[in-house]
Amino acid sequence: MLAPCGVPGPAWRCSCNETQRRAIARQHNRAENLHALHARLFHGHHGTVRLHTLERQSTQAHCLHLVANAVVYRNTIYTQLALDDLSRVPADDELAGLTPTLFEHVNPLGAYTFNTDRPAGQLRPLRVPQAA
């Protein structure tokens, strides 16, 4: 596939402005990350919708978006908590690479336990990385 400028690849690579090219590539990566999160959450039937009625398919899609939004919200809260806990202010280019669509901590097949002794709305403490 040739872009309008004759360069092989997507059209956004032809943008003459380096800043604009980087912003478009970052947005493209965010969309791919969100798609990967949806794929991780919707693992049954290998991501294929097998419901027969449009209403049930729509309900399934809405549920997927609800769970994905919950993961993004949780990641946003804990990312901000981690940033507040840092001893230095991160550079702008470091902050630009952050995304709330990480899902390595999501276990779509496992059982979850919840601590009911902790008051509602109280966040669990951040894990402190072990020195290597």
PEGI-V742193 format. One record per backbone hydrogen bond with DSSP energy under -0.5 kcal/mol. NH is the residue of the N-H (numbers start at 1). CO is the residue of the C=O. E is the energy in kcal/mol with one decimal. If there is no record, write none. Layout:
# PEGI-V742193
nh->(NH;NH)
co->(CO;CO)
e->(E;E)
This chain:
# PEGI-V742193
nh->(3;6;9;13;14;15;18;21;22;23;24;25;26;27;28;29;30;31;32;33;34;35;36;37;38;39;40;41;42;43;46;47;48;50;57;58;59;60;61;62;63;64;65;66;67;68;69;70;71;72;73;74;75;76;77;78;79;80;81;82;83;84;85;86;86;90;95;96;97;97;98;102;106;108;116;118;122;129)
co->(7;3;1;10;11;12;16;17;18;19;20;21;22;23;24;25;26;27;28;29;30;31;32;33;34;35;36;37;38;41;43;44;45;48;53;54;55;56;57;58;59;60;61;62;63;64;65;66;67;68;69;70;71;72;73;74;75;76;77;78;79;80;81;82;83;88;91;92;93;94;95;99;103;106;114;115;119;127)
e->(-2.7;-2.5;-2.9;-1.4;-1.9;-1.0;-0.6;-2.4;-2.3;-2.2;-2.4;-2.3;-2.4;-2.2;-2.4;-2.3;-2.1;-2.1;-2.1;-2.6;-2.3;-2.2;-2.4;-2.2;-2.3;-2.4;-2.2;-2.4;-2.6;-1.0;-1.3;-1.5;-1.6;-0.6;-2.2;-2.6;-2.2;-2.3;-2.3;-2.5;-2.3;-2.2;-2.2;-2.2;-2.5;-2.5;-2.6;-1.9;-2.1;-2.4;-2.5;-2.5;-2.7;-2.3;-2.4;-2.4;-2.4;-2.2;-2.0;-2.3;-2.6;-2.4;-1.2;-0.7;-0.8;-0.5;-2.1;-2.1;-0.7;-0.5;-1.3;-0.6;-1.7;-0.7;-0.9;-0.5;-1.9;-0.6)
